[in-house]
Amino acid sequence: MSTRSTGPGQSAPQSPAAVLTATLALLSFVIPLATDMYLPAFPRMAEEFGTDASGVQLTLTSFLFGMAAGQLVLGPLSDRFGRRMPILAGAAVCTLATALCAVAPNLTVLIVLRFVMGFSGAAGVVVGRAVISDVASGVVAARLFGILMALGGIAPIVAPLAGGFMVNDAGGWRGVFWVLAAASLLMFLAALFFVPESLPKERRHAGGAAATLEAARSVLTDRAYVGYTLAFGFGCGALFCYIAGSPFLLQNVLDFSVGQASIAFSVGALTATVSSTANAKLVGRYAPGLLLRIGLTTMLVANTAALLITLAGQLNRVLALSLIGIGFLGLGQVFGTATALAIQRVPHAAGTGSAVLGTLQSVLGAVLAPLVGLGGKDTAVPLFIGMAGCSLIAVLSLMLTRNSPPPAASDAPVEGLESPAAATT
């Protein structure tokens, strides 16, 4: 990447794109890790705290509501004060909150701490997306988002396997949170040393709440941005239905052991990661919008088929895992393309655009997580209703993107970053 002048006769050291992308993936690592790693412990946590499926799923709901609130606050703040400090502060608070989760005395305290964990952990995701939009656009941005999602996809592959091992043999669910605290600390150190300031002072928004509201208004009145954001949000909503319901689907309905369920969940996550990796290569050959439509249509067909088979009483291990895998193949085409298409619509307010995108994702996840447990621990019907319904709404949302005007122009550079050292001087 090129260098940017930091003053008369001075030039910032180069920041390699690969290092930056890998670091941003690590910063977003806490979200799938914190979401998925303790999933194998859900049935045992329900027993320990004397609650039902919906009760223990509230720990996931509070985390996702925290994510939503954190993105709404931290995204616009990064437009005003720059990208670097929100990331550092968020990673530090997330480390502390995660460690406290490991010693939570009861379910209520754990729910509150998970909210704080989600709020602070949101910085790595929402500001990380804004950093990408600061340095790239168009196909390049779509490719970088795809790479980011693929690298971040390692977490949901490893998380349930590690979580299943820890739940059974190494410290239980509390040990899981100690591992998550260590991961959060690692992310803080990575941000400290490898994330440069990508938003120069002349492009930051001043004016406090009024400027923030104006940025939000400009984002929400772009019809195509809203369409791509809804497609992304409800596409991920189908994923959150599965995340919340999979422990009970795999262990109670399909009768897998904890270890087998962890492997099955990881295979699904691997499928989505491979698809995201392929998407990063395909986006240079095919239009991102086409790939997005193919991905969402694949999800809709697979999830609807799973629902119909379940209602007919014919669901078995082979059919369930096959259809879920096909749905994950489609989902891998949604992550990077929908994100890039949405944020490139609002380059003048990338932090706010990223915040709205992520907030919708988190709110939907928070609402859907307990709903899929309302039918009880021994049925998959609510799970597949949620997945099929979210996929349908995501497909219909693309109607808002038709015949849309080109995105607003931006003076953002396509490449070139200050180094961390330059950003602090």
C-alpha positions as CSV (number, residue, x, y, z in Angstrom):
1,M,0.0,0.0,0.0
2,S,1.2,3.5,-0.6
3,T,2.3,5.9,2.2
4,R,0.6,9.1,3.3
5,S,2.4,12.3,4.1
6,T,2.3,13.2,7.8
7,G,3.9,16.5,7.5
8,P,6.4,18.5,5.5
9,G,9.1,16.2,4.4
10,Q,7.7,13.3,6.3
11,S,6.1,10.0,5.2
12,A,4.4,7.4,7.3
13,P,5.8,3.9,7.1
14,Q,3.9,1.5,4.9
15,S,1.1,-0.6,6.4
16,P,0.8,-3.9,4.5
17,A,-2.7,-4.8,3.4
18,A,-2.3,-8.4,4.5
19,V,-1.3,-7.4,8.0
20,L,-4.1,-4.9,8.4
21,T,-6.7,-7.3,7.1
22,A,-5.6,-10.1,9.3
23,T,-5.6,-7.8,12.3
24,L,-9.1,-6.6,11.6
25,A,-10.2,-10.2,11.3
26,L,-8.7,-10.8,14.7
27,L,-10.5,-7.8,16.1
28,S,-13.8,-9.2,14.9
29,F,-12.8,-12.7,16.2
30,V,-14.4,-12.1,19.6
31,I,-17.9,-11.9,18.2
32,P,-18.2,-15.4,16.7
33,L,-15.9,-16.8,19.4
34,A,-18.0,-15.3,22.2
35,T,-21.2,-16.3,20.5
36,D,-20.3,-19.9,19.6
37,M,-17.8,-21.2,22.1
38,Y,-20.2,-21.7,25.0
39,L,-23.1,-23.0,22.9
40,P,-22.3,-26.7,23.8
41,A,-22.8,-25.8,27.4
42,F,-26.4,-24.5,27.0
43,P,-28.2,-27.6,28.2
44,R,-25.9,-27.9,31.3
45,M,-26.1,-24.2,32.0
46,A,-29.9,-24.5,32.0
47,E,-29.6,-27.2,34.6
48,E,-27.1,-25.3,36.8
49,F,-29.1,-22.1,36.9
50,G,-32.4,-23.9,37.1
51,T,-33.9,-22.4,34.0
52,D,-35.2,-23.5,30.6
53,A,-33.9,-23.1,27.0
54,S,-35.2,-19.6,26.6
55,G,-33.7,-18.6,30.0
56,V,-30.2,-19.6,29.1
57,Q,-30.6,-18.1,25.6
58,L,-31.1,-14.7,27.3
59,T,-27.3,-14.7,27.8
60,L,-27.0,-14.7,24.0
61,T,-29.8,-12.1,23.7
62,S,-28.2,-9.7,26.1
63,F,-24.8,-10.1,24.3
64,L,-26.5,-9.2,21.0
65,F,-28.4,-6.3,22.4
66,G,-25.1,-5.0,23.7
67,M,-23.6,-5.5,20.3
68,A,-26.4,-3.4,18.8
69,A,-26.1,-0.6,21.3
70,G,-22.3,-0.6,21.1
71,Q,-22.4,-0.3,17.3
72,L,-24.9,2.6,17.4
73,V,-22.6,4.5,19.8
74,L,-19.1,3.5,18.6
75,G,-19.7,3.7,14.9
76,P,-20.7,7.4,14.8
77,L,-18.1,8.2,17.4
78,S,-15.4,6.8,15.1
79,D,-16.7,9.2,12.4
80,R,-16.1,12.0,14.8
81,F,-13.0,11.1,16.7
82,G,-11.2,8.6,14.4
83,R,-11.1,4.8,14.3
84,R,-8.2,3.9,16.5
85,M,-9.3,5.0,20.0
86,P,-12.7,3.4,19.9
87,I,-11.1,0.1,18.9
88,L,-8.6,0.3,21.8
89,A,-11.1,1.3,24.4
90,G,-13.6,-1.3,23.3
91,A,-11.1,-4.2,23.4
92,A,-9.9,-3.2,26.9
93,V,-13.4,-3.1,28.4
94,C,-14.3,-6.3,26.6
95,T,-11.4,-8.1,28.2
96,L,-12.4,-7.1,31.7
97,A,-16.1,-7.9,31.2
98,T,-15.3,-11.3,29.8
99,A,-13.1,-12.2,32.8
100,L,-16.0,-11.2,35.1
101,C,-18.3,-13.5,33.2
102,A,-16.1,-16.4,34.2
103,V,-16.9,-15.7,37.9
104,A,-20.6,-14.7,37.6
105,P,-22.5,-16.0,40.6
106,N,-25.9,-16.3,39.0
107,L,-27.7,-16.0,35.7
108,T,-28.8,-12.4,36.2
109,V,-25.2,-11.2,36.7
110,L,-24.1,-13.2,33.7
111,I,-26.8,-11.6,31.5
112,V,-25.7,-8.1,32.5
113,L,-22.0,-8.8,32.0
114,R,-22.7,-10.3,28.6
115,F,-24.4,-7.0,27.6
116,V,-21.3,-5.1,28.6
117,M,-19.2,-7.7,26.7
118,G,-21.2,-7.2,23.6
119,F,-21.3,-3.4,23.8
120,S,-17.5,-3.1,24.1
121,G,-16.7,-6.0,21.7
122,A,-18.8,-4.2,19.0
123,A,-15.9,-1.8,18.5
124,G,-13.8,-4.3,16.7
125,V,-16.5,-5.1,14.2
126,V,-18.2,-1.8,13.5
127,V,-15.0,0.3,13.4
128,G,-13.1,-2.5,11.5
129,R,-15.7,-2.3,8.7
130,A,-15.3,1.5,8.6
131,V,-11.5,1.1,8.3
132,I,-11.9,-1.1,5.3
133,S,-14.3,1.5,3.7
134,D,-11.7,4.2,4.4
135,V,-9.0,2.5,2.3
136,A,-11.0,0.7,-0.4
137,S,-14.1,0.8,-2.5
138,G,-16.1,-1.2,-5.1
139,V,-14.8,-4.6,-6.0
140,V,-11.6,-4.1,-3.9
141,A,-13.8,-3.5,-0.8
142,A,-16.0,-6.4,-1.6
143,R,-12.9,-8.7,-1.9
144,L,-11.5,-7.3,1.4
145,F,-14.8,-7.8,3.2
146,G,-14.9,-11.3,1.9
147,I,-11.4,-12.1,3.1
148,L,-12.2,-10.5,6.4
149,M,-15.3,-12.7,6.8
150,A,-13.4,-15.8,5.7
151,L,-10.6,-15.2,8.2
152,G,-13.2,-14.4,10.9
153,G,-15.0,-17.6,10.0
154,I,-12.2,-19.6,11.6
155,A,-13.7,-18.7,15.0
156,P,-17.1,-20.5,14.6
157,I,-15.2,-23.5,13.3
158,V,-12.8,-23.7,16.3
159,A,-15.2,-22.3,18.9
160,P,-17.7,-25.1,19.3
161,L,-15.0,-27.8,19.2
162,A,-13.0,-26.1,21.9
163,G,-16.1,-25.3,23.8
164,G,-17.3,-28.9,23.7
165,F,-13.9,-30.1,25.0
166,M,-13.9,-27.6,27.8
167,V,-17.5,-28.2,28.8
168,N,-16.7,-32.0,29.1
169,D,-13.1,-32.1,30.3
170,A,-11.5,-28.7,31.0
171,G,-13.2,-26.3,33.3
172,G,-16.8,-26.3,32.1
173,W,-18.5,-23.1,30.8
174,R,-16.6,-20.9,33.2
175,G,-13.3,-22.1,31.7
176,V,-14.7,-21.0,28.3
177,F,-15.0,-17.4,29.5
178,W,-11.4,-17.4,30.8
179,V,-10.3,-18.5,27.3
180,L,-12.4,-15.7,25.8
181,A,-10.9,-13.2,28.1
182,A,-7.4,-14.2,26.9
183,A,-8.6,-13.8,23.3
184,S,-9.9,-10.3,24.1
185,L,-6.6,-9.4,25.6
186,L,-4.8,-10.6,22.5
187,M,-7.1,-8.5,20.3
188,F,-6.3,-5.4,22.4
189,L,-2.6,-5.9,21.8
190,A,-3.1,-6.5,18.1
191,A,-5.1,-3.2,17.9
192,L,-2.5,-1.4,19.8
193,F,0.4,-2.4,17.5
194,F,-1.1,-3.0,14.1
195,V,-4.3,-0.9,13.6
196,P,-3.4,2.6,12.2
197,E,-5.6,5.6,12.1
198,S,-7.4,5.5,8.7
199,L,-9.6,8.6,9.1
200,P,-7.7,11.9,8.8
201,K,-8.8,14.8,10.9
202,E,-10.1,16.8,7.9
203,R,-12.6,14.0,7.1
204,R,-14.0,13.6,10.6
205,H,-17.5,14.9,11.5
206,A,-17.7,17.7,14.1
207,G,-20.8,19.1,15.7
208,G,-21.8,16.5,18.3
209,A,-25.3,15.0,18.3
210,A,-26.6,17.1,15.5
211,A,-23.9,16.0,13.1
212,T,-24.5,12.3,14.2
213,L,-28.2,12.6,13.5
214,E,-27.6,14.2,10.2
215,A,-25.2,11.4,9.2
216,A,-27.8,8.8,10.3
217,R,-30.5,10.6,8.3
218,S,-28.3,10.6,5.1
219,V,-27.6,6.9,5.6
220,L,-31.2,5.8,6.3
221,T,-32.7,7.8,3.4
222,D,-30.5,6.0,0.8
223,R,-33.0,3.4,-0.5
224,A,-30.4,1.0,-1.9
225,Y,-28.3,1.2,1.4
226,V,-31.5,0.2,3.3
227,G,-32.1,-2.7,0.9
228,Y,-28.6,-4.1,1.2
229,T,-28.6,-3.6,4.9
230,L,-31.9,-5.5,5.4
231,A,-30.7,-8.3,3.1
232,F,-27.5,-8.6,5.2
233,G,-29.4,-8.3,8.5
234,F,-32.1,-10.9,7.8
235,G,-29.5,-13.2,6.1
236,C,-27.6,-13.1,9.4
237,G,-30.9,-13.4,11.2
238,A,-31.3,-16.9,9.8
239,L,-27.8,-17.7,11.1
240,F,-28.6,-16.5,14.6
241,C,-31.7,-18.6,14.6
242,Y,-29.5,-21.6,14.0
243,I,-26.9,-20.5,16.5
244,A,-29.5,-20.2,19.2
245,G,-31.4,-23.4,18.4
246,S,-28.5,-25.7,17.2
247,P,-27.6,-27.0,20.7
248,F,-31.1,-28.3,21.2
249,L,-31.6,-29.4,17.6
250,L,-28.4,-31.3,17.5
251,Q,-28.4,-32.8,21.0
252,N,-32.1,-33.2,21.8
253,V,-33.8,-33.6,18.4
254,L,-31.1,-35.4,16.4
255,D,-29.6,-37.1,19.5
256,F,-26.0,-36.2,19.0
257,S,-23.6,-36.2,22.0
258,V,-22.0,-32.9,23.1
259,G,-18.8,-33.8,21.1
260,Q,-20.7,-34.9,18.0
261,A,-22.9,-31.7,18.1
262,S,-19.7,-29.6,18.4
263,I,-18.3,-31.2,15.3
264,A,-21.5,-30.9,13.3
265,F,-21.7,-27.2,14.2
266,S,-18.1,-26.7,13.2
267,V,-18.7,-28.4,9.8
268,G,-21.5,-25.9,9.1
269,A,-19.3,-23.0,10.0
270,L,-16.5,-24.4,7.8
271,T,-18.9,-24.6,4.9
272,A,-19.8,-20.9,5.3
273,T,-16.1,-20.0,5.6
274,V,-15.1,-21.9,2.5
275,S,-18.0,-20.2,0.7
276,S,-16.8,-16.8,1.9
277,T,-13.3,-17.6,0.7
278,A,-14.7,-18.6,-2.7
279,N,-16.7,-15.4,-2.8
280,A,-13.6,-13.3,-2.3
281,K,-12.3,-14.8,-5.6
282,L,-15.6,-14.8,-7.5
283,V,-16.2,-11.1,-6.8
284,G,-13.5,-10.2,-9.2
285,R,-15.3,-12.1,-12.0
286,Y,-18.9,-11.6,-11.2
287,A,-20.9,-8.6,-10.0
288,P,-21.3,-8.5,-6.2
289,G,-25.0,-7.9,-6.6
290,L,-25.4,-11.2,-8.6
291,L,-23.5,-13.2,-6.0
292,L,-25.7,-11.7,-3.3
293,R,-28.9,-12.7,-5.1
294,I,-27.6,-16.3,-5.7
295,G,-26.5,-16.6,-2.0
296,L,-29.9,-15.4,-0.6
297,T,-31.9,-17.6,-3.0
298,T,-29.9,-20.6,-2.0
299,M,-30.5,-19.9,1.6
300,L,-34.3,-19.5,1.0
301,V,-34.6,-22.8,-0.9
302,A,-32.6,-24.8,1.6
303,N,-34.2,-23.4,4.8
304,T,-37.8,-23.7,3.3
305,A,-37.1,-27.3,2.4
306,A,-35.9,-28.0,5.9
307,L,-39.0,-26.5,7.4
308,L,-41.3,-28.5,5.1
309,I,-39.5,-31.8,5.9
310,T,-39.7,-31.0,9.6
311,L,-43.4,-30.3,9.5
312,A,-43.9,-33.6,7.6
313,G,-42.1,-35.4,10.4
314,Q,-39.4,-36.7,8.1
315,L,-36.4,-34.8,9.5
316,N,-33.3,-37.0,10.2
317,R,-29.6,-36.4,10.6
318,V,-28.7,-36.7,6.9
319,L,-31.4,-34.4,5.7
320,A,-31.0,-31.8,8.5
321,L,-27.2,-31.5,8.1
322,S,-27.4,-31.5,4.3
323,L,-29.9,-28.7,4.0
324,I,-28.2,-26.7,6.7
325,G,-24.9,-27.1,4.8
326,I,-26.5,-25.9,1.6
327,G,-27.9,-22.9,3.4
328,F,-24.4,-22.1,4.8
329,L,-23.0,-22.2,1.2
330,G,-25.5,-19.5,0.3
331,L,-24.7,-17.5,3.5
332,G,-21.0,-17.4,2.6
333,Q,-22.0,-15.4,-0.5
334,V,-23.9,-12.8,1.6
335,F,-21.5,-11.6,4.2
336,G,-18.9,-9.7,2.2
337,T,-21.0,-8.7,-0.8
338,A,-23.9,-7.3,1.2
339,T,-21.5,-5.4,3.5
340,A,-19.6,-3.9,0.7
341,L,-22.6,-3.0,-1.4
342,A,-24.3,-1.3,1.7
343,I,-21.3,0.7,3.0
344,Q,-20.2,1.9,-0.5
345,R,-23.5,3.6,-0.8
346,V,-22.6,6.0,2.1
347,P,-18.8,6.7,1.9
348,H,-19.3,10.0,3.6
349,A,-20.5,8.4,6.8
350,A,-18.9,4.9,6.7
351,G,-18.8,4.6,10.5
352,T,-22.5,5.4,10.9
353,G,-23.4,3.1,7.9
354,S,-21.4,0.3,9.5
355,A,-23.1,0.9,12.8
356,V,-26.6,0.7,11.3
357,L,-25.7,-2.4,9.4
358,G,-24.3,-4.1,12.5
359,T,-27.0,-2.9,14.8
360,L,-29.8,-4.4,12.7
361,Q,-27.8,-7.7,12.6
362,S,-27.4,-7.7,16.4
363,V,-31.0,-6.6,17.2
364,L,-32.4,-9.3,15.0
365,G,-30.2,-11.9,16.6
366,A,-31.2,-10.7,20.1
367,V,-34.9,-10.9,19.3
368,L,-34.7,-14.2,17.5
369,A,-32.5,-16.1,19.9
370,P,-35.1,-16.6,22.7
371,L,-38.0,-17.1,20.2
372,V,-36.5,-20.2,18.7
373,G,-36.6,-21.7,22.2
374,L,-40.3,-21.0,22.9
375,G,-41.4,-24.3,21.4
376,G,-39.4,-26.2,23.9
377,K,-36.2,-28.2,23.9
378,D,-37.3,-31.1,21.7
379,T,-38.7,-29.5,18.5
380,A,-37.0,-28.0,15.4
381,V,-40.1,-26.3,14.0
382,P,-39.5,-22.8,15.5
383,L,-35.9,-22.9,14.4
384,F,-36.7,-23.6,10.8
385,I,-39.6,-21.2,10.7
386,G,-37.2,-18.5,11.8
387,M,-34.5,-19.5,9.3
388,A,-36.9,-19.7,6.4
389,G,-38.8,-16.5,7.3
390,C,-35.5,-14.5,7.6
391,S,-34.3,-15.8,4.3
392,L,-37.6,-14.7,2.6
393,I,-37.4,-11.2,4.0
394,A,-33.8,-10.9,2.9
395,V,-34.6,-11.9,-0.6
396,L,-37.6,-9.4,-0.8
397,S,-35.3,-6.6,0.6
398,L,-33.3,-6.6,-2.6
399,M,-36.3,-5.0,-4.3
400,L,-35.3,-1.7,-2.6
401,T,-32.0,-1.8,-4.5
402,R,-33.5,-1.7,-8.0
403,N,-33.1,1.3,-10.2
404,S,-31.2,3.1,-7.4
405,P,-29.0,6.2,-8.2
406,P,-25.2,5.9,-7.9
407,P,-23.8,6.3,-4.4
408,A,-22.7,9.7,-3.1
409,A,-19.2,10.8,-4.1
410,S,-16.4,10.7,-1.4
411,D,-13.0,12.2,-1.1
412,A,-11.8,9.1,0.8
413,P,-8.5,7.7,-0.4
414,V,-8.6,4.3,-2.0
415,E,-5.4,3.3,-0.4
416,G,-2.8,4.5,2.0
417,L,-2.8,4.6,5.8
418,E,-1.0,6.3,8.6
419,S,1.1,4.0,10.8
420,P,0.1,3.5,14.4
421,A,3.1,5.6,15.4
422,A,2.1,8.5,13.1
423,A,-1.5,8.3,14.3
424,T,-0.5,9.0,17.9
425,T,1.7,12.0,17.1
